[in-house]
Amino acid sequence: MMKIAGVCFTQGGFTLLKQLQEILLKEGNEVNIVFKSRFAQNGHPAELKEDLKDWTRKRFIDSDAIIFVGATGITVRTIAPFVRDKRQDPAIIVLDERGKFCIPLLSGHIGGANELAGWLAEQIHAVPVVTTATDAYGKFAVDVYATQNHMTLSNMTYAKEVSASLLSGYPVGFQSDFPVTGDLPEGIVWAEELKPDNPEEVTLGISISPSYQNKYFDHCLWLIPPCITVGIGCRKGSSAEQIEKLFHDVLKEHYIYPEAVCQVATIDLKADEPGLLEFCEKNHLPLITYTPDELRRAEGSFLASEFVEDVTGVDNVCERSAALAGEGEVIVRKTCADGVTCACVKKDWRICFE
C-alpha cells in the first residue's frame, strides 16, 4: 500500500484526478487529492486553501508519491525547493489533464515512479513517458532490482557507475552470499569470470551481502538484504544508550551493515522494558518476544548461563530468541557489555533473476 497525494489546477484536471483516486483506492492505497485554483467553486470539497508550495513540502515528508495533473513546468517549479535525494524523495508523476500522457518525473527507480506511471497509464489508456536510460535501452537497473527485493544500496555513486557501465557495453561483476536462481541479467557476470585485459584496470561489481568484510571488486556496490535478526537480553533498567552501544559495537566488529538488521527478538519478560522499546523505536525495528517455554524449544547449541536461567527461566535469551525469530544461522554468538547481551542470526535468503 502506498500513501499518495494528488493535486490539479482545473476542473478538467479534477475529473481525471478523481478517476485516478478511485482506481488507486481499489488497490488498497491511501489517496488524498486537492484542487488548487482561484476559479474553484466556493466550497469545493477538495479545494486547497493553503499555499501550494507549503502543501508540497508537507507531502514530500509524508507521502510515497505525488501526482500532479497539469503542466510539467508548474510541477518542476513547485517541487524544486524540496528535491533532495533519490533515496528519500517521493515518486513524482505528471499527467496532462486529458490523460493522454503519464510522466514519471522524479524518483523513477527507487521511488517507484516509473512502475507507478506505467501501471496508471495502462489503467487509463495513456502513454507512459519513461526517460531513464536503462529503461529506454532495456538494461538491468540495479536500483530498481534492489527496491523490488527490499534491499538497500550501499553507495549511490557506484549504482550510477553500474548503470553507466551496462549502457556502455562493459561487464559488471557479481557476487552473492546467497543462492541464486535464474540467469544473471545481460551484462552482469560472475566475479570469477570478470577478467579485464588490463590487470591494472579498476573492476566494478555488485555484491549481495549483509557484510562489508569481503570486498570482491575495486568499486563494489553492495545490495544489503534485511536478513539479520538481533537477539537482545538486558538487565532491568538498562538504558536505550547502553543497548545502542553494544548493538553498534557488535555490528562494527563483525562488519555487518546496520541496514541488514530487520528485527529484534527477546524474552516476553522484556516486552515492556523502556530502554529496549526506546531503542527499537529509534531504529525502526519491530520487537518480537517469546515465552521461556518457546525459547527452550529453540534448536541449536547456545551459551548457557545459570544466572540468566535463575532470573528468566531459560539459560540464554539473546541467542535463543534470535534463532527463533531469524530462522537461520547464528553468525554472532552472545556478546555481553554493561548488563546487555546481543547475538545475531542470518536468515536464509534467496536471490532470484527472472
N, C-alpha and C positions, 0 to 999 in steps of 0.2 A: 504494500500500500504506500502511496506517495501523498504528501501534502502539497497541493497545487493551488496556486493563486492565478487569477486571470484579470486582465484589465482591457477595456476597449474605450473608444472615443466617439462613436457614432451609434445611432440606433441600429443600423445595419450590422455593425460590429457586435452589438449586444446580442442580436438574434443568433449570430454564429457562435458567440461565446457561450450563450445559454445552451446551445446544441452540444458543444464540446463538454460543458459541465455535466450534462445528462449522460453522455457516453462514458465519461471518466468515473462518475459516481457508480454506474452499473458494475464497474470493475473493482469497486471497493475502495476507491481513492477518496481522500478528503479534498473537496474543491470549493473554493470561495472566489466569487467573481465580483468586480466593481465596474461602474460606468463613470468615466471622468469626462464631463463635457459641460460647458456653460449653457448648452442648449438642452441639457437633460430636463425632462419634465419635473416640475416641482413634486417632491415626494417620491421620486423614483426609488423603488426598493433597493436597488444596488448602487445608488448614487454615492460617489466618493467625494466627501466634503473636505478632506484634508489634502495637503499638497501632494502631488504625485510622487515627487522625489522622497518625501518623508515616508509615504506608503511603501515605495520600492525598497528603501533602506531596511524597513522592518521585515519585508518579505525575503530579502537576502539572508536574514538571520533565521527566520522560522519556516521557510518553505523549501521543498525539494526541487520545485520547478515553478517558473512564472511564464504565463502565456500572455503575449501582447497581440491584440488584434488591431492592426494599424500599420503605419509606415515603419520600415526599419530605421529610418533616421530618427524618429521620435524615440524609438526603443533604445538606440545607441546613446543618444544624449541623456536619456533618463537613467540608464544603468551605469554609465561611465564612472561616476564617482565611487561606485561600490564594488567594482570588479577588482578582485584581489588575487585569487589563486584557483587554478582549475580543480584542485583537490577539495576546495571548500565552496566555491561559487555554485549557486543553483543552476539547473538547466534553464536556459532561456529559449523560448520558442516564439517565433513571429509568424503570424498569418495575415494575409490581406483580408479585408472584410468580406470579400465574396468567397473566400475559402478555396481559392484556386491554387495557392502555393503555401507550403508549410516549411519554414526555415529554422533549423536548429542554429541559433546564433552564438551561443556560449555554452561551454561545458558539454561539448558534443559526445565525448567518450566517457570520462569518469563520471560526469554528472548525469549521463544517460539521455542527453538532449537528442542525439541522433536517433536512438532507438524509439524514444517517445514521439518524435516528429514523424518517423516512418510509420508508426502504428496509427497516429492520429490521421495522417494523410490517407492511409488505407480506409479508415472508418468513414471519412467524408469525401473520398474520391478526389483528393487534392494531389498535387505533385510535390513530393518531398525534395527540397533543395539542399543536398548534403555536400559540403565543400571540403571536408577533411580529406587529406591526400590519400591516406591508407584506404579509406572507403572508396574514393574515386578510382583507385587502381586495384582494388580488391586484395590488398595486402593485410597480413596479420597485424592487428592493432593490440599491442601488449597492454595498454591501459584499459581497453575495453575488456579484454580477457580477464585481467585482474579484477576489475569491478564485478563482472558477471559471476566470478568464482569467489567473491568475498575476500580477496587478498589485497594487501597493501603494497604499494610501490615504494621501494626504499629511496629512490632518487629520481626526481622528475627530469633532470638533465640527461641521465642515462636512458630514460624512457624515450626522450626525443631522439637520442642517438640511435636507439634500436629502430625507430620508425624511419629515420633518415637513411640508415644503412640498408634496410629492406627495400626502400623506394629506389635506392641507387644500385640495387642488384648485388650487394655484398652480403655474405652469410653472417648470421648471428648465432653464437654458440648457445648451447642449452644444457643444463644440469638440473636434476631433481633428486631430493632426498626421499621422494615418494614414488610408488609405482606409477607408470604412465601407460595409459591405453590410448589407442588411436595413433594415426600418423602425425608427426610433427608438421606444423604449418610450413608452407613454401618459404624457403629462405632460412628456416631455423634448422640447425644441425647439432647433433650431439657433440659435447665438449671434446671427446676423444677424436672426433673427425675434423675438428677445426684446426687445420694446419696451414697457416699463412706461408706463402712462398718466402717471405722475408721474416726470419726469426725475430727480428727487432720490431716488427710491426705490432702495434697495440691491438690486442684482441678485445672484442666486445661480446658479452654474453648475458644470458638470463639464468639465474639460479633460483629454484623454488625451495625454500628452506626457512624454518623459524630462527636459524642461527647464522650469524655472520662470521663464524670461526674460520671456515674454509673458503677462500676466495679463488674461484676457478678461472677467472678472467681478469685481465688488466683493468678493464672497465666492466664492473659486474653490477647488473641490475637485479636486486633480489625481489622476488614476489613472495610476500610473507603471509602464509595461511594462518588463520586463527585456530591453531591446533594445540595450544598449550593450556593445560589446567593447572592452576597453582593451588595446592593444599596448604592451609594455614591453621596453625594452632597457636593459642596465645593465653598468657596469664590474664586473669580477670583484671580489668582496668588498664590493659595495655593501650597506649595511645595510637592514633592513626599514624603519627610520625614514626613511632617505633616499628610498626608493621611496614610502612612505606620504605623505611631504610633497608630492612632486611630483604624485602621484595626486590628492590633495585640492585642491592649488592649481589644477590643470588643471580639475577639475570645477567648482570655485567660479568660476573665471574665465569659464567657458562656461555657467554656470547649469545644470549637469547634476545631477540628483538622484543621490546615491550608490546609492540603491535601484534605479536603472535599469541599473547595471552587472551583467552576468550572467556574465562570464568574462574571463580574462586570457590573452593569447597572446604567445608569444616564440619564439626560435630554440631548437633542441634542445640547443645548446651551453650554455644556461642552465637546462636541465631540473632540475639538482641544485644550483642556486645557493641557498645557505642563506637569504640575505636575502629573495630573491624567494619562496621557499617559505614562509617565515615570514609574509610579507605576505599571501600568498594564503590561508593557513590562518586568520590573524586575521580576514580579511574574508569568509571562507567562499566564496571564489571558485575555481572549477576553473581549472587551468593547462593550456593547450593549446600544444604545441610543434610546430615544423616544421623540416625539414632546410633547408639553404641552397638546394638544388635546388628544393624546393617553394616557398620564398619567392621565388625568382627568377621563378617562373611566375605569381605574383600579377599580376592585371590592374589597370592604373591608372597614374597618374603619381605618383611618390614622390620625396621629397627624398633625393638620393644623397649618400653620404659615402665618400670614398676610404679614410679611416682605418677606418671600420666594415667596409668590404669587405676590407681587408687582414687584419683580425682575425677576421672571421666567415665570409668568403667570399660575402657578399651586401651590397649597398650600403645597405640600410635594413632594420632589424629591426622596429621598433615599428609603422610604417605597414603594411608588407607582412604581418606576422603578424596584425594586427587586421583587415586587408582579407580575408585568407583565412578567418579564424575567424568574422568577423562577417557576411560576405557582404552587405555593404551600402555605404552612403555614408560616406566619410571626412569626419567633421564637425570633427575637431580634428587638424591636421597635427602633425608631430613637434615636440615641445617638450622642451627639454633643461635640466637643472639638476643640478649636483653628481654628474656621472657617470651620470645616469639619463635615459632618453628615454621619452616617452609619446605615444601617439596614440589617437584614439577613432573607432570606426566605429558607425554606427547601422544596425541590421538592419532590413530591410523587415518591417513588421508589418501585420496586418490586424485591423480591428475588425468584429465580426460581431454583429448582433442578429437573433435568430430570430423 
